[in-house]
Amino acid sequence: MEDFQSAYQEEKARLDRTLEDIERQLLALRSIPVYTGHDFTEQLLEESRQLQRDQLERSFREPYFGRLDFSEKGKPRTPYYIGKMGVGDPEGKEPIVIDWRAPLASLFYSFTGGDSASYEAPEGLIEGLVYLKRNVVIRKGILERVADTYNQDSEGPAVSDEFLVYRLGENKDNRLRDIVSTIQAEQDLIIRAAKNTALIIQGVAGSGKTTVALHRLAYLLYQYKEQITAERMIIFAPNLMFIDYISEVLPELGVGDIQQSTFSDWGAKILGLESPPSDGPGALTRWFDVSDTERQVVGDDKLSGRFKGSMEFKAILDTFLENIESCCVPSLDFEPWEGTRLSHAEILQWFEGEYRHYPVARRKERVLSRIHRWIEMELKKSPSLAVLKERKKKAQLREKAYAKKWPELEPVAIYQELFQAKKGANTGFPDMSESIPASIFKESQAYLKKKMLKEEDLAALLYLFTCINEIEGNMTFDHVVIDEAQDFSPFQVAVLDRFVKGHSFTILGDLSQGIHYYKGVRSWDEMSRLFQPEETGYFALTRSYRSTMEIIEFANEILKRGVGADLLAVPVFRSGDPVRLQSAAGDQREASISQALATALSGSYRTAALLTRTLQEAKQLYEYLIGEGVEAHLIDGDKGQYAGGISVLPVYLSKGLEFDAVIMTDVDTSHYGPNDAKLLYVGCTRALHELWLLHGDSLPTYIATDNSEIVITSHPTLP
Ligand SMILES: Nc1ncnc2c1ncn2[C@@H]1O[C@H](COP(=O)(O)OP(=O)(O)OP(=O)(O)O)[C@@H](O)[C@H]1O
């Protein structure tokens, strides 16, 4: 206790000094009049001062979160304070606060005990001794808590999880948060991995994949500030609501302007489509609202989404495109009017010789405009104005007709050809119908004829785009993050690779959460095979930080029994209530749901989710709750914003999100079939503190009842 008191006093004194320093710097900056003139250099200086002012104001509220006492070999023990942003010392001495991304700060995360410690700095490996790792909680400039996670002088465990457990026990508000003060060693390795690698990360539910990816972006921007910019980085997320849910982490880390998009939205923009291809209203519902046996009757290779996402399909497109060059230039001379002629051989020489280095669509464009210029030159040779007029008229018509003889070098048009080209058709393209499963060929042909596109066609269309067009500088990326990557296809990643410099990817996902059977990958090898071994790195995150031990053990059991999975989560030692299994059949259903909700929210929890099996059930339940006066929000996949509070949603839309309490409804064999274990796993792992499973008569066999509490309740009272 005495130790704690003196540590608190020591930190309080240090905080006071730091705040005084920051205030002094702020006052000095504020005393410089804001420049509003037109001088460019002055404007840049003003911008930089404004940034400094903003950063100091933020630092003033929470200057740092950690302290590390370290002595570099041969040097004395020095306390370093680590914050979300570095704070320099105007007098030019050591910085007052070190940025969490700085090399020295990496020790704060990677040190797990032992007699020596080292970190990689630009000047080489720095070795020394760690004496103390201390977490300091400061809110609005007030010191709230001091907790040592390592103290060389004490006899406790090497590095304790106590502070982490305290942080994890806090209730969450609407949005994902930064974790700078408690990044774990295995997460830090990913955050600080080198830029030019395709990192593939398999992480169990709640292992911090999304959070780590966002911190990695902040790190890359700090570490490679000369080479990369925020505007040229992108996060691909499953939907707009998820983007909204994660929207506060990057600004909190002082990073702005990173692009965030779904693959469809991005692809549609590149292709210049009016709107992203959609599989029609309710596509997800059609897939998830059917029984799982109906879903499983189609073999993998017959699922068009999986086929069109495969590298096999890419190879088919390559063959299809192989002779695109040879079939481009129409095999005839061009004659704008009688007696004047441009030979096929000469046009071919322009196309295959002079413009060889351009992509094929650009070559076509160049050749056609050169023909246009040639016509204009020839017209000038006309003997009279009348002849010139007549030739001009003729030439215009013939030029148009000639251009039409060239194949349309546009991704959608070529793609349509792929599903039209049958033997004997005179398109110049080969017949690929034999290589594509007949059912997929037929179905695609039918909807493409109606000028429709599906999401599953996007990778191929984008690939065609890159084969025939130049990828312009403003389309390229310095780094790409793919979240929920188990739902991405190898072909999608291969296409993206064409837009990314140096294969700089962070690809994160969890195979155990692969509930979109009709797309995505079954193994990470499918992704790593796209890169050379030296270009890729693989990490596995097995510790789960989101849920209590009880919830994780319960969810693990579902995976073990349901899919025999070996990717099980290891919980952090944070104990909570047992998972509650409650019978809620027939006319008891609604009342039981209300009861569970009332109980779950009777404490201090701020967010709760009611997860139904289908969208239809979510809508009905939402209506019921609204009728009962409960302020609930329906999540139906159409909205771009996440409101927090009480959410009602079908389980498949809950991926990526988390809630203090989760109540799953209708968890019985009539709703969850033998192949729905992963779906149930996703739902259960959304809960931070409390999990309820309300069920009918027969529980699916993959649910273990031994460690759960069976609840019998009465007197429902809604919040
Ligand atoms: N080192 C950490 N310190 C504190 N909290 C952490 C840490 N790592 C992760 N968390 C918390 O764990 C929760 C899960 O994180 P996140 O959503 O990033 O995980 P995920 O692996 O993407 O999950 P899922 O795949 O289940 O959607 C979040 O509340 C996050 O703040």
The ligand as a Tripos MOL2 file, in Angstrom:
@<TRIPOS>MOLECULE
LIG
   31    33     1     0     0
SMALL
NO_CHARGES

@<TRIPOS>ATOM
      1 N1         -4.3570   -5.7240  -26.3870 N.pl3     1 LIG1
      2 C1         -5.6120   -5.4120  -26.1240 C.ar      1 LIG1
      3 N2         -5.9070   -4.6560  -25.0480 N.ar      1 LIG1
      4 C2         -7.1920   -4.3410  -24.7530 C.ar      1 LIG1
      5 N3         -8.2300   -4.7080  -25.4910 N.ar      1 LIG1
      6 C3         -7.9920   -5.4480  -26.5740 C.ar      1 LIG1
      7 C4         -6.6790   -5.8380  -26.9550 C.ar      1 LIG1
      8 N4         -6.7580   -6.5540  -28.0820 N.ar      1 LIG1
      9 C5         -8.0590   -6.6040  -28.4070 C.ar      1 LIG1
     10 N5         -8.7890   -5.9470  -27.5020 N.ar      1 LIG1
     11 C6        -10.2370   -5.7900  -27.4700 C.3       1 LIG1
     12 O1        -10.8220   -7.0080  -27.8910 O.3       1 LIG1
     13 C7        -11.9960   -6.7540  -28.6350 C.3       1 LIG1
     14 C8        -11.9250   -7.4800  -29.9370 C.3       1 LIG1
     15 O2        -11.0830   -6.7850  -30.8240 O.3       1 LIG1
     16 P1        -11.3320   -6.8370  -32.3850 P.3       1 LIG1
     17 O3        -12.7520   -6.5290  -32.7060 O.co2     1 LIG1
     18 O4        -10.2760   -6.0180  -33.0130 O.co2     1 LIG1
     19 O5        -11.0670   -8.3780  -32.6250 O.3       1 LIG1
     20 P2        -11.2450   -9.2720  -33.9140 P.3       1 LIG1
     21 O6        -10.1930  -10.3050  -33.8570 O.co2     1 LIG1
     22 O7        -11.2930   -8.3950  -35.1170 O.co2     1 LIG1
     23 O8        -12.6350   -9.9210  -33.6160 O.3       1 LIG1
     24 P3        -13.6930  -10.7180  -34.5180 P.3       1 LIG1
     25 O9        -12.9560  -11.5080  -35.5340 O.co2     1 LIG1
     26 O10       -14.3790  -11.5770  -33.5190 O.co2     1 LIG1
     27 O11       -14.6000   -9.6870  -35.0770 O.co2     1 LIG1
     28 C9        -12.1170   -5.2450  -28.7480 C.3       1 LIG1
     29 O12       -12.9710   -4.7870  -27.7480 O.3       1 LIG1
     30 C10       -10.7180   -4.7510  -28.4930 C.3       1 LIG1
     31 O13       -10.6960   -3.4550  -27.9410 O.3       1 LIG1
@<TRIPOS>BOND
     1     1     2 1
     2     2     3 ar
     3     2     7 ar
     4     3     4 ar
     5     4     5 ar
     6     5     6 ar
     7     6     7 ar
     8     6    10 ar
     9     7     8 ar
    10     8     9 ar
    11     9    10 ar
    12    10    11 1
    13    11    12 1
    14    11    30 1
    15    12    13 1
    16    13    14 1
    17    13    28 1
    18    14    15 1
    19    15    16 1
    20    16    17 2
    21    16    18 1
    22    16    19 1
    23    19    20 1
    24    20    21 2
    25    20    22 1
    26    20    23 1
    27    23    24 1
    28    24    25 2
    29    24    26 1
    30    24    27 1
    31    28    29 1
    32    28    30 1
    33    30    31 1
@<TRIPOS>SUBSTRUCTURE
     1 LIG1         1 GROUP 0 **** ****
